[in-house]
Amino acid sequence: MKNKTETKTTLDRMIDVACGAIRPESDLREHRDTRRQTLHTSAALVQLMSDGGKSIPTVVQTVDFSPGGLRIISRYMLHVGYHGAILLERANREHVLFGVRIAHCNNAGHMRHESGLAFTGHLHGISIEDFRDEHGKLPGLQGLHAA
């Protein structure tokens, strides 16, 4: 098991690849566009609702990450095809916001759902302010650990 510093470095690298700041290394390529990197960390999700509203921020757990998206586990069923945004935290505590589209959602048992989120590059009117609680604080995204 990697320590928190190594995991944060991996997360930062994956965020940079997803942002287009760096190219994926050759070991991240496979028959898909890029290989998934197993990475368990907390993230926060806001989903756009069909009536144009926004869901409350929900803390979810990432399972794996690739430049094209990520797989998460949550206690809630997500609406396939809907858009939203996911908030991640770098090792230096900087928050990074990605627009996402819910690509799939499956019941994983034990009141958990596994969902695939595709990065869209568009935030659809969601900002970091949508993640703040009534006291102006962002959700705690600690708890990084590698699989």
Backbone as CSV, one residue per row, in Angstrom:
resi,resn,N_x,N_y,N_z,CA_x,CA_y,CA_z,C_x,C_y,C_z
1,MET,0.834,-1.179,0.000,0.000,0.000,0.000,0.881,1.245,0.000
2,LYS,0.578,2.197,-0.868,1.361,3.422,-0.948,0.993,4.337,0.216
3,ASN,1.924,5.236,0.537,1.592,6.200,1.588,0.844,7.374,0.979
4,LYS,0.352,8.276,1.836,-0.472,9.386,1.364,0.272,10.284,0.389
5,THR,1.558,10.544,0.600,2.321,11.415,-0.283,2.400,10.825,-1.685
6,GLU,2.675,9.521,-1.797,2.743,8.889,-3.110,1.397,8.931,-3.803
7,THR,0.324,8.698,-3.073,-1.009,8.715,-3.658,-1.364,10.113,-4.139
8,LYS,-1.061,11.112,-3.343,-1.359,12.479,-3.753,-0.581,12.836,-5.008
9,THR,0.651,12.394,-5.124,1.435,12.644,-6.320,0.764,11.985,-7.526
10,THR,0.274,10.767,-7.369,-0.432,10.083,-8.440,-1.695,10.850,-8.808
11,LEU,-2.463,11.291,-7.822,-3.676,12.056,-8.088,-3.340,13.349,-8.815
12,ASP,-2.321,14.068,-8.357,-1.933,15.306,-9.032,-1.565,15.040,-10.493
13,ARG,-0.830,13.957,-10.746,-0.435,13.620,-12.116,-1.661,13.317,-12.960
14,MET,-2.605,12.557,-12.415,-3.815,12.219,-13.156,-4.665,13.463,-13.411
15,ILE,-4.732,14.375,-12.453,-5.456,15.632,-12.654,-4.805,16.418,-13.789
16,ASP,-3.471,16.496,-13.779,-2.770,17.225,-14.849,-3.025,16.604,-16.220
17,VAL,-3.040,15.271,-16.293,-3.326,14.597,-17.567,-4.761,14.913,-17.998
18,ALA,-5.712,14.822,-17.066,-7.116,15.082,-17.390,-7.337,16.532,-17.818
19,CYS,-6.575,17.451,-17.239,-6.669,18.871,-17.613,-5.979,19.159,-18.944
20,GLY,-5.183,18.204,-19.425,-4.441,18.421,-20.655,-3.123,19.136,-20.433
21,ALA,-2.721,19.306,-19.159,-1.468,19.994,-18.856,-0.263,19.129,-19.194
22,ILE,-0.405,17.814,-19.088,0.662,16.898,-19.477,0.039,15.760,-20.271
23,ARG,0.861,15.091,-21.072,0.390,13.940,-21.851,0.493,12.678,-21.008
24,PRO,-0.418,11.724,-21.228,-0.290,10.469,-20.492,1.000,9.755,-20.881
25,GLU,1.642,9.152,-19.899,2.850,8.390,-20.176,2.478,7.149,-20.973
26,SER,3.436,6.585,-21.680,3.150,5.429,-22.529,2.582,4.271,-21.734
27,ASP,2.918,4.154,-20.436,2.388,3.038,-19.650,0.922,3.245,-19.280
28,LEU,0.364,4.414,-19.581,-1.054,4.663,-19.320,-1.920,4.380,-20.540
29,ARG,-1.315,4.014,-21.663,-2.076,3.740,-22.877,-2.418,2.262,-22.954
30,GLU,-3.593,1.966,-23.442,-3.995,0.582,-23.687,-4.983,0.589,-24.834
31,HIS,-5.744,-0.468,-25.039,-6.654,-0.505,-26.180,-7.739,0.558,-26.079
32,ARG,-8.072,1.015,-24.877,-8.934,2.181,-24.714,-8.056,3.384,-25.042
33,ASP,-8.558,4.567,-24.920,-7.722,5.743,-25.159,-6.556,5.779,-24.167
34,THR,-6.840,5.479,-22.923,-5.808,5.460,-21.883,-6.192,4.450,-20.822
35,ARG,-5.205,3.953,-20.100,-5.431,2.978,-19.054,-5.961,3.667,-17.802
36,ARG,-6.768,2.945,-17.061,-7.266,3.461,-15.793,-6.207,3.272,-14.716
37,GLN,-6.113,4.245,-13.833,-5.188,4.197,-12.714,-6.021,4.002,-11.450
38,THR,-5.807,2.891,-10.742,-6.533,2.666,-9.496,-6.150,3.756,-8.514
39,LEU,-7.144,4.426,-7.977,-6.884,5.513,-7.046,-8.109,5.722,-6.178
40,HIS,-7.971,5.475,-4.900,-9.076,5.648,-3.960,-8.874,6.940,-3.193
41,THR,-9.771,7.881,-3.410,-9.738,9.162,-2.727,-11.161,9.698,-2.638
42,SER,-11.351,10.698,-1.823,-12.653,11.355,-1.740,-12.755,12.425,-2.813
43,ALA,-13.956,12.623,-3.304,-14.258,13.693,-4.253,-15.665,14.176,-3.909
44,ALA,-16.037,15.333,-4.408,-17.394,15.839,-4.195,-18.064,16.010,-5.550
45,LEU,-19.347,15.699,-5.611,-20.101,15.722,-6.862,-21.344,16.584,-6.712
46,VAL,-21.588,17.432,-7.710,-22.857,18.156,-7.838,-23.415,17.759,-9.190
47,GLN,-24.678,17.348,-9.212,-25.326,16.895,-10.435,-26.411,17.896,-10.835
48,LEU,-26.497,18.205,-12.123,-27.581,19.046,-12.623,-28.838,18.196,-12.707
49,MET,-29.937,18.719,-12.245,-31.193,17.989,-12.236,-31.990,18.326,-13.497
50,SER,-32.982,17.512,-13.813,-33.767,17.703,-15.035,-34.529,19.022,-15.038
51,ASP,-34.846,19.557,-13.847,-35.568,20.830,-13.773,-34.638,22.038,-13.824
52,GLY,-33.333,21.789,-14.051,-32.368,22.884,-14.128,-31.704,23.199,-12.805
53,GLY,-32.185,22.608,-11.716,-31.577,22.816,-10.408,-30.315,21.998,-10.255
54,LYS,-29.700,22.157,-9.101,-28.467,21.435,-8.801,-28.664,20.618,-7.533
55,SER,-28.072,19.431,-7.523,-28.131,18.599,-6.324,-27.246,19.209,-5.245
56,ILE,-27.458,18.776,-4.020,-26.541,19.197,-2.969,-25.212,18.474,-3.201
57,PRO,-24.090,19.050,-2.786,-22.804,18.357,-2.967,-22.790,17.052,-2.181
58,THR,-22.295,16.009,-2.809,-22.214,14.690,-2.196,-20.769,14.227,-2.253
59,VAL,-20.238,13.771,-1.115,-18.890,13.220,-1.107,-18.974,11.775,-1.576
60,VAL,-18.139,11.440,-2.556,-18.092,10.099,-3.140,-16.659,9.583,-3.051
61,GLN,-16.487,8.307,-3.321,-15.152,7.702,-3.321,-14.772,7.341,-4.748
62,THR,-13.593,7.750,-5.173,-13.130,7.352,-6.500,-12.593,5.927,-6.432
63,VAL,-12.726,5.213,-7.525,-12.214,3.845,-7.641,-11.019,3.844,-8.583
64,ASP,-11.213,4.431,-9.747,-10.104,4.579,-10.674,-10.293,5.837,-11.505
65,PHE,-9.222,6.216,-12.186,-9.133,7.518,-12.814,-8.405,7.344,-14.127
66,SER,-8.856,8.025,-15.155,-8.132,8.060,-16.423,-8.280,9.469,-16.973
67,PRO,-7.515,9.822,-17.980,-7.665,11.162,-18.545,-9.065,11.429,-19.091
68,GLY,-9.835,10.393,-19.387,-11.178,10.579,-19.931,-12.287,10.604,-18.906
69,GLY,-11.996,10.210,-17.682,-13.040,10.189,-16.666,-12.621,9.414,-15.440
70,LEU,-13.589,9.113,-14.595,-13.306,8.348,-13.403,-14.499,7.510,-13.011
71,ARG,-14.224,6.491,-12.227,-15.267,5.619,-11.698,-15.372,5.918,-10.219
72,ILE,-16.617,6.025,-9.736,-16.854,6.362,-8.335,-17.809,5.358,-7.697
73,ILE,-17.801,5.344,-6.389,-18.771,4.610,-5.581,-19.507,5.643,-4.739
74,SER,-20.822,5.559,-4.732,-21.625,6.479,-3.918,-22.791,5.716,-3.297
75,ARG,-23.472,6.364,-2.396,-24.650,5.766,-1.780,-25.907,6.094,-2.585
76,TYR,-25.756,6.895,-3.629,-26.901,7.361,-4.398,-26.809,6.922,-5.846
77,MET,-27.950,6.617,-6.410,-28.029,6.311,-7.829,-27.935,7.622,-8.604
78,LEU,-27.065,7.661,-9.584,-26.917,8.853,-10.418,-27.698,8.669,-11.704
79,HIS,-28.088,9.753,-12.312,-28.918,9.728,-13.507,-28.041,9.693,-14.761
80,VAL,-28.036,8.561,-15.456,-27.230,8.393,-16.659,-27.622,9.455,-17.686
81,GLY,-26.603,10.073,-18.269,-26.822,11.115,-19.272,-26.853,12.516,-18.693
82,TYR,-27.037,12.632,-17.384,-27.057,13.952,-16.761,-25.635,14.483,-16.657
83,HIS,-25.542,15.801,-16.505,-24.257,16.465,-16.359,-24.089,16.962,-14.930
84,GLY,-22.878,17.321,-14.619,-22.567,17.853,-13.303,-21.111,18.258,-13.243
85,ALA,-20.588,18.282,-12.025,-19.185,18.630,-11.816,-18.656,17.834,-10.641
86,ILE,-17.381,17.505,-10.710,-16.716,16.792,-9.617,-15.549,17.644,-9.137
87,LEU,-15.395,17.695,-7.830,-14.352,18.489,-7.183,-13.316,17.551,-6.586
88,LEU,-12.058,17.753,-6.979,-10.936,16.976,-6.455,-9.966,17.925,-5.769
89,GLU,-9.127,17.375,-4.906,-8.156,18.190,-4.188,-6.747,17.680,-4.459
90,ARG,-5.874,18.594,-4.879,-4.469,18.260,-5.123,-3.723,18.115,-3.794
91,ALA,-2.490,17.619,-3.874,-1.653,17.453,-2.681,-1.415,18.780,-1.964
92,ASN,-1.372,19.895,-2.717,-1.130,21.200,-2.110,-2.423,21.855,-1.597
93,ARG,-3.520,21.075,-1.556,-4.841,21.492,-1.074,-5.599,22.378,-2.069
94,GLU,-5.050,22.573,-3.270,-5.748,23.317,-4.315,-6.904,22.457,-4.827
95,HIS,-8.069,23.081,-5.019,-9.233,22.367,-5.530,-9.301,22.494,-7.046
96,VAL,-9.678,21.388,-7.694,-9.796,21.338,-9.145,-11.205,20.849,-9.470
97,LEU,-11.864,21.546,-10.367,-13.246,21.255,-10.731,-13.296,20.771,-12.178
98,PHE,-13.979,19.641,-12.414,-14.144,19.081,-13.753,-15.622,18.953,-14.075
99,GLY,-16.000,19.321,-15.292,-17.341,19.020,-15.773,-17.418,17.542,-16.108
100,VAL,-18.557,16.909,-15.789,-18.711,15.475,-16.047,-20.094,15.177,-16.622
101,ARG,-20.176,14.017,-17.291,-21.445,13.447,-17.734,-21.511,12.057,-17.130
102,ILE,-22.649,11.697,-16.559,-22.789,10.372,-15.967,-22.953,9.383,-17.117
103,ALA,-21.962,8.510,-17.289,-21.946,7.567,-18.411,-22.679,6.275,-18.072
104,HIS,-22.578,5.824,-16.835,-23.303,4.620,-16.406,-23.421,4.625,-14.891
105,CYS,-24.382,3.862,-14.401,-24.583,3.712,-12.959,-25.161,2.327,-12.720
106,ASN,-24.502,1.557,-11.868,-24.939,0.205,-11.559,-25.026,0.008,-10.050
107,ASN,-25.991,-0.801,-9.626,-26.098,-1.147,-8.223,-24.931,-2.060,-7.881
108,ALA,-24.136,-1.676,-6.878,-22.974,-2.462,-6.468,-23.273,-3.283,-5.221
109,GLY,-24.508,-3.261,-4.746,-24.882,-3.997,-3.550,-24.561,-3.225,-2.283
110,HIS,-25.153,-3.669,-1.197,-24.916,-3.049,0.115,-25.185,-1.541,0.105
111,MET,-26.246,-1.145,-0.577,-26.666,0.253,-0.668,-25.579,1.158,-1.265
112,ARG,-24.866,0.634,-2.252,-23.833,1.400,-2.939,-24.076,1.322,-4.440
113,HIS,-23.679,2.374,-5.136,-23.792,2.429,-6.595,-22.431,2.772,-7.180
114,GLU,-22.086,2.084,-8.260,-20.845,2.349,-8.974,-21.214,3.101,-10.250
115,SER,-20.561,4.233,-10.465,-20.884,5.070,-11.621,-19.626,5.454,-12.373
116,GLY,-19.769,5.564,-13.674,-18.697,6.060,-14.526,-19.005,7.485,-14.919
117,LEU,-18.044,8.367,-14.716,-18.203,9.776,-15.062,-17.215,10.125,-16.159
118,ALA,-17.702,10.652,-17.255,-16.841,11.073,-18.367,-16.581,12.570,-18.241
119,PHE,-15.327,12.964,-18.342,-15.008,14.390,-18.304,-15.539,15.059,-19.565
120,THR,-16.199,16.213,-19.402,-16.776,16.915,-20.545,-16.043,18.205,-20.885
121,GLY,-15.348,18.765,-19.929,-14.703,20.051,-20.165,-15.647,21.228,-19.964
122,HIS,-16.949,20.957,-19.811,-17.932,22.021,-19.612,-18.545,21.889,-18.224
123,LEU,-18.642,23.012,-17.522,-19.178,22.980,-16.161,-20.673,23.259,-16.099
124,HIS,-21.308,23.610,-17.197,-22.765,23.779,-17.265,-23.307,24.645,-16.123
125,GLY,-22.639,25.763,-15.850,-23.143,26.687,-14.833,-22.842,26.308,-13.401
126,ILE,-22.003,25.310,-13.186,-21.624,24.913,-11.836,-20.260,25.521,-11.531
127,SER,-20.141,26.109,-10.350,-18.859,26.676,-9.921,-18.474,26.076,-8.576
128,ILE,-17.300,26.399,-8.137,-16.837,25.900,-6.837,-17.754,26.376,-5.711
129,GLU,-18.424,27.489,-5.917,-19.341,28.008,-4.901,-20.507,27.052,-4.641
130,ASP,-20.880,26.249,-5.628,-21.966,25.279,-5.464,-21.589,24.148,-4.505
131,PHE,-20.316,24.026,-4.174,-19.842,22.968,-3.279,-19.732,23.445,-1.823
132,ARG,-19.862,24.731,-1.583,-19.704,25.273,-0.224,-20.956,25.009,0.615
133,ASP,-20.725,24.755,1.908,-21.850,24.566,2.819,-22.358,25.916,3.314
134,GLU,-23.314,25.895,4.229,-23.913,27.140,4.729,-22.913,28.020,5.475
135,HIS,-21.766,27.473,5.850,-20.717,28.234,6.532,-19.608,28.660,5.572
136,GLY,-19.793,28.376,4.288,-18.820,28.758,3.277,-17.652,27.797,3.128
137,LYS,-17.741,26.624,3.772,-16.640,25.652,3.710,-16.883,24.625,2.618
138,LEU,-15.778,24.190,2.026,-15.842,23.120,1.038,-15.844,21.784,1.764
139,PRO,-16.397,20.740,1.141,-16.420,19.433,1.805,-15.008,18.913,2.044
140,GLY,-14.826,18.190,3.137,-13.534,17.581,3.428,-13.258,16.458,2.447
141,LEU,-12.123,16.522,1.799,-11.774,15.503,0.801,-10.537,14.742,1.224
142,GLN,-10.327,14.594,2.520,-9.181,13.838,3.007,-9.455,12.346,2.870
143,GLY,-8.489,11.571,3.249,-8.672,10.136,3.242,-8.073,9.457,2.033
144,LEU,-7.042,10.070,1.433,-6.402,9.453,0.276,-5.689,8.178,0.678
145,HIS,-5.850,7.145,-0.124,-5.075,5.924,0.044,-5.070,5.155,-1.274
146,ALA,-4.042,4.440,-1.492,-3.913,3.685,-2.742,-4.414,2.266,-2.530
147,ALA,-4.820,1.647,-3.623,-5.284,0.267,-3.554,-4.102,-0.669,-3.641
